[in-house]
C-alpha cells in the first residue's frame, strides 16, 4: 500500500473526513520531515509507514478529545510537530502554539508552517516548564505527546489553562498506575480508550481538568 492510501485508510478508521488539499499537506509534511531528518535527526522513526501511523495518525487521536469550534491550543514539547501540526491540518480553525526548546526542531517547525501556508499557528522556542506569566490562563486546551507523567503534567500545565479548559495526554496500557494518587484521580475528566489505526495498538487519551487547588 502506498503512503497516501495508508493515510486515507487510517483517516477512515478514525472517521475523519479529509480534502485532497489536506492529504497533499500531509504528504508534503512527510517529504519535508524525511528531508530534514537526514540532516537533523528530528525523529527516530525512519519509514514512511511508521511516520504516517505512529506520528500522523497517533496525533489525530487527540481530535477525539477536543471540543468543537475555535480554540486556543498549546502543544507542549511538540518535537517535530506532533500532535499539533496534524491537528492543525484537520482542524484549521484552532489557534495553535507549538512549544519546543530545541533550536533545530523549532527551525523545522517554522519551515513546515511556511511550506504548508498554515495560519494562526506559532512556534515558541523554549521549555514548557519555563513559560512566562504572559501565558497564564492563555489556553483552552494543552496537549502533549512528550514523556510527562500525569502528575507532572498537571503541575506544569495547570497555570496556563483557562478555567473550564482541559489537558490531554496520550498514555499506554499502564496508565492506571499513574492515576492511583488522589490528587491525580480527582483531576481526571475522562479516559478515552482508543485503537491506533492500522496497527490496532491500545491508546489511552487522558483528559484532565485543573482543580481550584491546582489553578
N, C-alpha and C positions, 0 to 999 in steps of 0.2 A: 504494500500500500504506500502511495507517495505521501509526502508530508502534508500537502493541502487536504487530501482526502482523510488523513488521520485526524487532522484538526477538526474538520467538518463532522466526522463521526463522533468525536469527543464532545463537540458542542451540542449535537443532537442528544447524546446521553445526558447532558446537563440541562436539556430543554431550553437552550439559549438560541434565539434567532440571531443571525449574523449576515450582514450585507456583503456583497462582493468586495466593496471597498474595505470593510473591516477585515475580511480574510486577507486581502492584499497587505494591510497594515501588519498583521501577524507574520506574514511571510517575509516582509521587509525587516521586521524586528528580528526574526530568526537569522536572516542573512547577515545583518549588521552585528548581531551578537556573535555569530561564528567568526566573522572577520576580526572583530576586536578581541575575541577570546584567544586567538592565536598569539597575539602580542601581549595581552594584559591579564590573561587567566581570570576572567570575570566570574566564571562558573566552572565547577568540577565536571559538570555534565558535558559530554562531548558529541553524542549522536543527536541528529535531528529528532529522532523518535523520543529520546529521553527529554529533550528540551521542551517539545510540544506537550508531552504528557505530564512530566514532573515539574515543569515551570509554568507553562501557559495554562493548561487545564487545571492543575492544582491551584493556581492563583484564582481562577474563575470560580472555584468552590465558594470563595468569600462572598460572591454576589448573593448567595443564598441567605446570608446573614445581614444584608444591608437593607435599610428602609428604602422605600421608593422616593423618587424625586431628587432635587438638587441637595447636595450635602457638602460639608467641608470635611474632607477625609485626610488623615495623615497616615503614611506608611512608614513605620519605624524600623530602621535597619533594612532598607529596601534592597541593598546589594545591587544587582544588575536590573532592578526594576520590578521585583516581584513581592507582593501581588499587584502593586499599584498600576503599572502600565497596562497589563491585560484588563484590569478593571476599567481603566480609562477608555480603552478601545471599545469595550462593550457598553459602558455607561458614560458617554461623553459629557452628560450634564453634571457629573460630580466634579467638584473642585478638589484637586489632589496636591498634597505636599509630600514629596519624596525625601525622606531624611536618611542621609548616608554620609558617614565620616571619611570613607576612602576617596582620595582625590581622583584616582583612576576610574573608579566606578561612577563617581559624580560627573566626570567628564563624559563618560559614555552615556549617562542618563540625559545630559543636556543635548548631546548629539542626536540621540534617538528621538527626543521630543521635537527637535527641529526637523529631523528627517521625516517623521510621521505627521508633522504640522499639527501637533496636539495643542489645544488651547486650554487655558485655566489649569495648568499643571506646572509646578515649580520644584526646583531642587534646593534642598537645604544641606549644605556640606558641613555637617557637624554630628557629634554623637547625640543620640536621642536623650541620654541622661543629662546632657548639659544645655537643654533648651532654655532660652531666657524667659523672663516674665512676660514678654510681649506675646508669647504663645499660650499663656494660661487661659483656660476656658475657650480656646480658639476653634476646637474641632467637635463635630457631631459624632464622628467615628474615628477611632485609631485602630489600625490593623497591623499585624506583623507576622512574618514567617521566620523571623530571627529566633535564636535559641533562648528566649526568655522563659523562665518558669512562670506559672500563672501568678504566684505571689509577687515575684519581681516585677512583672508587667503591670500589675495593679498599682504597686508602689510608685513606679516610674511614670506611668501614663496618666493616672487619675488627675493630677493637677492641670492637665492640658485638655481634658474633655469637658464639654458643656454639661450642665445639669440636665439629666434626661438622656444623655448620649450613651454610647456603648463602646466597649473594647472587644476586639475579635482576635483570637489566637487559633492556629491550627495545630492540634496536638495528636499524638499517636495513641495506640491502644492502652498505654499505661497512665492515661490522664487521670483516672480515678485516684491514683496515689497522691497527686498534687492537690486534689480537692478535699482532702480529709480535714485540713485545718479549718476551724470555724470561720475565721475572717475571710478565707478564700471561698468557702462554700456559700457564705451569705451573699457574695457578690455575683454568683452565677445566675444569669437570667435563663439561659437555655444551653443545651448541648445538642448540636445538630450532628447526627451520625450519618456520614455520607460515604460514598464509594468513589474513588478516583476513576474517572472514565478509562476505558480500555484495559487498564491493569487490574481494576476492581479492588485495590488496596483500601483498607479502612482508614477513614479520616474522622476526626472529631473537631468540629468547629465550636469552640467555647466562646459564648457570648457573655460578657461581663458588664455589670453596671457598678459605678463607683458609689459607695455608701457615703452618708454625710461625714462619717469619720475620715474616710479616705479623701473626700473633697476638701 
